[in-house]
Amino acid sequence: MRMPEIGVIACNSAGSNSGVLTGAAAMRLVREAGPGQVGICSLPALCRGIPRQVQVVKNLRHRIVVDGCANACARGVAERLGIACSCYLNLEDDLHIAKRGPFSTLEVSEEEIGRVLDALRRIAADLLGKAA
């Protein structure tokens, strides 16, 4: 297993549009940057406090935490486990993308995914010391 430079701890909840956006954009970032640069961390394993997963995430050089809404679930999990984040992105607060509520899974647009992806690209480039 090759460790990426950056781990993304994304909400990735399929229960709402904003959660779907975090996961979709993170997946695209991994595809673009390559798995040696960016990887997606398992939020369910972190929620369970699986020791191996927690240690893997703590050992990463950089961690980006991405939440879809003001509930800030991913940030809360990371904080509870003592996982420091290099950068935090909240779609509601930082990109003004509204959570449309539960069961809004399919209410996402390519434009919204692109906005989140652009923000993640800029963050990743800054962390890696590259121009976005």
C-alpha positions as CSV (number, residue, x, y, z in Angstrom):
1,M,0.0,0.0,0.0
2,R,1.4,3.3,-1.1
3,M,0.5,6.2,1.3
4,P,-0.8,9.3,-0.5
5,E,0.5,12.7,0.4
6,I,-3.0,14.0,1.2
7,G,-5.9,12.1,2.8
8,V,-9.4,13.5,2.3
9,I,-11.8,12.9,5.1
10,A,-15.1,13.6,3.4
11,C,-18.6,13.6,4.8
12,N,-19.6,11.5,1.7
13,S,-23.2,11.0,3.0
14,A,-25.5,9.8,0.3
15,G,-28.4,11.0,2.4
16,S,-28.2,14.6,1.1
17,N,-27.0,16.6,-1.9
18,S,-24.2,18.3,0.0
19,G,-22.9,15.0,1.3
20,V,-22.9,13.5,-2.2
21,L,-21.0,16.5,-3.5
22,T,-18.2,16.0,-1.0
23,G,-17.7,12.4,-2.1
24,A,-18.1,13.1,-5.8
25,A,-15.5,15.9,-5.8
26,A,-13.1,13.9,-3.6
27,M,-13.3,11.0,-6.0
28,R,-12.6,13.2,-9.0
29,L,-9.6,14.8,-7.2
30,V,-8.1,11.3,-6.6
31,R,-8.6,10.5,-10.3
32,E,-6.9,13.8,-11.4
33,A,-4.1,13.9,-8.9
34,G,-3.4,10.2,-8.7
35,P,-3.6,7.8,-5.7
36,G,0.0,8.6,-4.8
37,Q,-0.9,12.2,-4.2
38,V,-4.5,12.0,-2.8
39,G,-6.5,9.3,-1.2
40,I,-9.9,9.1,0.4
41,C,-10.0,8.1,4.1
42,S,-12.8,5.8,5.3
43,L,-15.1,7.9,7.4
44,P,-17.1,4.8,8.6
45,A,-13.9,3.2,9.9
46,L,-13.0,6.4,11.7
47,C,-16.5,6.6,13.2
48,R,-16.0,3.2,14.6
49,G,-12.5,4.2,15.8
50,I,-10.8,1.2,14.1
51,P,-7.3,1.6,15.5
52,R,-5.4,0.7,12.2
53,Q,-7.5,3.2,10.2
54,V,-7.1,5.9,12.8
55,Q,-3.3,5.4,12.8
56,V,-3.1,5.4,9.0
57,V,-4.9,8.7,8.8
58,K,-2.7,10.2,11.6
59,N,0.4,9.1,9.7
60,L,-0.6,11.0,6.5
61,R,1.4,14.1,5.7
62,H,-1.7,16.2,5.1
63,R,-5.4,15.8,5.8
64,I,-8.3,17.7,4.2
65,V,-11.6,17.5,6.1
66,V,-14.7,18.2,3.9
67,D,-18.2,18.6,5.3
68,G,-21.3,19.1,3.3
69,C,-23.2,21.1,5.9
70,A,-23.2,22.9,9.3
71,N,-23.5,19.5,11.1
72,A,-19.8,19.2,10.5
73,C,-19.8,15.4,11.0
74,A,-16.5,14.6,9.4
75,R,-14.7,17.4,11.4
76,G,-16.4,16.1,14.6
77,V,-15.1,12.6,14.0
78,A,-11.6,13.8,13.3
79,E,-11.6,16.0,16.4
80,R,-12.9,13.2,18.6
81,L,-10.1,11.0,17.4
82,G,-7.4,13.6,17.8
83,I,-6.8,13.8,14.0
84,A,-5.5,17.2,13.1
85,C,-6.6,18.6,9.7
86,S,-4.3,20.6,7.4
87,C,-7.3,22.3,5.9
88,Y,-11.1,22.3,6.4
89,L,-13.8,22.9,3.8
90,N,-17.5,23.2,4.6
91,L,-19.7,23.5,1.5
92,E,-22.4,25.6,3.2
93,D,-20.0,28.0,4.9
94,D,-17.2,28.3,2.4
95,L,-18.9,27.7,-1.0
96,H,-22.5,28.7,0.0
97,I,-23.9,25.5,-1.4
98,A,-27.1,24.8,0.5
99,K,-28.0,21.4,1.9
100,R,-31.4,20.6,0.4
101,G,-32.3,18.3,3.2
102,P,-32.6,14.6,3.7
103,F,-33.3,12.4,0.7
104,S,-31.9,15.1,-1.7
105,T,-29.3,12.6,-2.9
106,L,-29.8,13.1,-6.6
107,E,-30.2,16.9,-6.4
108,V,-26.6,17.7,-7.5
109,S,-25.3,19.3,-10.6
110,E,-22.1,19.1,-12.6
111,E,-21.6,22.8,-11.8
112,E,-21.8,22.2,-8.1
113,I,-19.4,19.2,-8.3
114,G,-17.1,21.5,-10.3
115,R,-17.2,24.2,-7.7
116,V,-16.3,21.7,-4.9
117,L,-13.6,20.1,-7.0
118,D,-12.0,23.5,-7.8
119,A,-11.9,24.3,-4.1
120,L,-10.3,20.9,-3.4
121,R,-7.8,21.4,-6.2
122,R,-6.7,24.7,-4.8
123,I,-6.3,23.3,-1.3
124,A,-4.4,20.3,-2.6
125,A,-2.1,22.4,-4.7
126,D,-1.4,24.7,-1.7
127,L,-0.6,21.7,0.5
128,L,1.7,20.2,-2.1
129,G,3.3,23.5,-3.0
130,K,2.1,23.5,-6.5
131,A,0.3,26.1,-8.6
132,A,-3.4,25.2,-9.0
